[in-house]
Amino acid sequence: MITWASQSAELRLADLDRERIARAALRVIDESGFKGFSMRAVAKQLDVTPMALYHYVADKDALASLTLEAVMSEHPMPAEQDHWREDLLALSLWIRESTLSHPAVAQLRRAHQIWLPGMFDLIERWRACWLRSGLSEVAAQRASGASSLAVIGLIDEEVNILQFSNPDPELMDKLPNLSAIFSTDENARDNFELVVRSLIQGLCSELADQPAS
């Protein structure tokens, strides 16, 4: 006998596709974090059995890749800027925006060692920016590596800070500098841009005289 429940389940399965799964996976990781991300949790979000997902994703690694693809589709890479410095800044702001939109996804990517085509495009463009800088190729390569590590590290630390509460108020009362730092209402995006611009300028200055070989 066909019941209402079985009909509903069939309808849910009929509507299932990779896009719906990706959206559900993002909801799971946003709400439950990296530790709460699993095939079972995503299936529960969709009100289907975990086995239903295996028609669309082979395993948890594939589910993680699909999730990251969804984040990148939400935030397309910005158009190339005329000046290489502005292009680096635009890319840095794009990485930050993408990461902060779904903070736990960065941890998911590292855990599952995910490489997507868009990531290779980013690496190619990042290095191309530095090759347009006028630095020697050796210096540009060094600047490309150093700047990418610094920018990613800065964003990762911003994500970490968002997860912490302020220190004990009594401690802050005893340490005026600490209190001033935590009570200042600063624009995080502006601070990020300031650091990235300073980083680019500093690397150019430091590496300008580095020999070509």
C-alpha positions in Angstrom: 0.0 0.0 0.0 1.3 3.4 -0.9 1.2 5.8 2.1 1.3 9.6 2.2 4.7 9.2 3.9 6.2 7.1 1.1 4.8 9.5 -1.5 6.4 12.4 0.3 9.7 10.6 0.4 9.5 9.8 -3.3 8.8 13.5 -4.0 11.8 14.6 -1.9 14.1 12.1 -3.8 12.7 13.3 -7.1 13.7 16.9 -6.3 17.1 16.0 -5.1 20.1 17.2 -7.2 23.7 18.4 -6.6 22.6 22.0 -6.2 20.1 21.2 -3.4 22.7 19.0 -1.7 25.3 21.7 -1.9 22.9 24.3 -0.3 22.0 21.9 2.4 25.7 21.1 3.1 26.4 24.8 3.5 23.5 25.2 6.0 24.9 22.2 8.0 28.5 23.6 8.1 27.3 27.1 8.9 25.0 25.9 11.7 27.1 23.0 13.1 30.7 23.8 12.1 33.3 21.6 10.7 32.8 18.9 13.3 29.1 18.7 12.6 29.6 18.2 8.8 28.8 14.7 7.7 26.8 12.8 5.0 24.2 11.9 7.7 23.8 15.5 8.8 23.3 16.7 5.2 20.8 13.9 4.5 18.9 14.9 7.7 18.8 18.5 6.5 17.3 17.3 3.2 15.0 14.8 5.0 16.3 11.9 3.0 18.4 8.8 3.9 22.2 9.1 3.7 22.1 6.4 1.0 20.2 8.8 -1.3 23.2 11.2 -1.4 25.4 8.5 -2.8 23.6 8.8 -6.1 25.1 12.3 -6.4 28.3 12.3 -4.4 30.6 9.3 -4.1 31.8 10.0 -0.5 32.4 12.7 2.1 35.4 14.0 0.2 33.1 14.6 -2.8 30.5 16.2 -0.6 33.2 18.5 0.8 34.3 19.5 -2.8 30.7 20.1 -3.8 30.3 22.4 -0.7 33.4 24.4 -1.6 32.2 24.7 -5.2 29.0 26.2 -3.9 30.9 28.8 -1.9 32.9 29.8 -5.0 29.8 30.1 -7.1 28.3 32.4 -4.6 31.4 34.7 -4.9 32.7 34.8 -8.4 36.3 36.0 -8.8 36.4 39.7 -9.4 37.2 41.1 -12.8 40.9 41.9 -13.5 41.9 45.4 -12.5 43.9 47.7 -14.7 46.7 48.1 -12.1 48.4 45.1 -10.7 48.3 46.5 -7.1 44.6 47.0 -7.3 44.2 43.6 -8.8 46.0 42.0 -5.8 43.9 44.0 -3.4 40.7 43.0 -5.2 41.7 39.3 -5.0 42.6 39.6 -1.3 39.2 41.2 -0.5 37.5 38.4 -2.5 39.3 35.7 -0.6 38.3 37.4 2.7 34.7 37.8 1.7 34.4 34.2 0.5 36.0 32.9 3.7 34.0 35.0 6.1 30.7 34.1 4.3 31.2 30.5 5.5 34.1 30.4 7.9 34.1 26.7 8.6 34.5 25.8 5.0 38.2 26.8 5.1 38.8 24.1 7.7 36.8 21.6 5.5 39.0 22.4 2.5 42.2 21.7 4.5 40.9 18.5 6.1 39.9 17.1 2.7 42.7 18.6 0.7 40.4 20.0 -1.9 41.8 21.6 -5.1 39.2 23.1 -7.5 39.9 24.7 -10.9 39.0 28.1 -9.6 41.8 27.8 -7.0 44.4 27.2 -9.7 43.0 30.3 -11.6 43.6 32.3 -8.4 47.2 31.1 -8.0 47.9 31.9 -11.7 46.5 35.3 -11.5 48.1 36.1 -8.1 51.6 35.3 -9.5 50.8 37.2 -12.7 50.1 40.3 -10.7 53.5 40.2 -9.2 55.2 39.5 -12.5 53.6 42.8 -13.7 55.1 44.6 -10.7 58.5 45.4 -12.3 60.3 43.2 -9.9 62.7 40.6 -11.2 61.1 37.2 -11.8 63.0 35.8 -8.8 61.8 38.6 -6.6 58.2 38.4 -8.0 58.1 34.7 -7.2 59.2 35.4 -3.6 56.8 38.3 -3.2 53.9 36.1 -4.6 54.6 33.3 -2.0 55.1 35.6 0.9 52.1 37.8 0.2 49.7 34.9 -0.3 50.8 33.3 3.0 50.4 36.6 4.8 46.9 37.3 3.4 45.6 33.8 4.1 47.1 34.0 7.6 45.4 37.3 8.3 42.0 36.0 7.2 42.4 32.8 9.2 43.2 34.8 12.3 40.2 37.1 11.7 38.0 33.9 11.6 39.6 32.7 14.8 39.0 36.0 16.6 35.3 36.0 15.6 35.0 32.7 17.6 36.4 34.2 20.8 34.7 36.3 23.5 36.4 39.3 25.0 38.7 38.9 28.0 37.3 39.2 31.6 36.2 42.8 32.2 38.0 42.9 35.5 41.3 42.1 33.7 40.6 44.7 31.1 40.0 47.3 33.8 43.6 46.7 35.1 45.2 46.8 31.6 44.2 50.1 29.9 45.8 49.2 26.6 44.0 45.9 26.4 40.8 47.6 27.3 41.3 50.2 24.5 41.9 47.5 21.9 38.8 45.5 22.7 36.6 48.5 23.1 37.5 50.2 19.8 34.8 49.9 17.2 37.0 49.5 14.1 36.1 48.6 10.6 37.7 45.2 10.0 37.5 45.5 6.2 39.3 48.8 6.2 42.0 47.4 8.5 42.4 44.4 6.2 42.8 46.7 3.2 45.3 48.8 5.0 47.4 45.8 5.9 47.3 44.4 2.4 48.3 47.7 0.8 51.1 48.1 3.3 52.2 44.5 2.6 52.4 45.0 -1.2 54.3 48.3 -0.8 56.7 46.8 1.7 57.5 43.8 -0.4 58.1 45.9 -3.4 60.4 48.1 -1.5 62.3 45.2 0.2 62.7 43.2 -3.0 63.3 46.0 -5.6 67.0 45.4 -5.6 67.0 41.6 -5.6 69.0 40.3 -8.5 67.3 38.5 -11.4 69.1 35.2 -10.6 
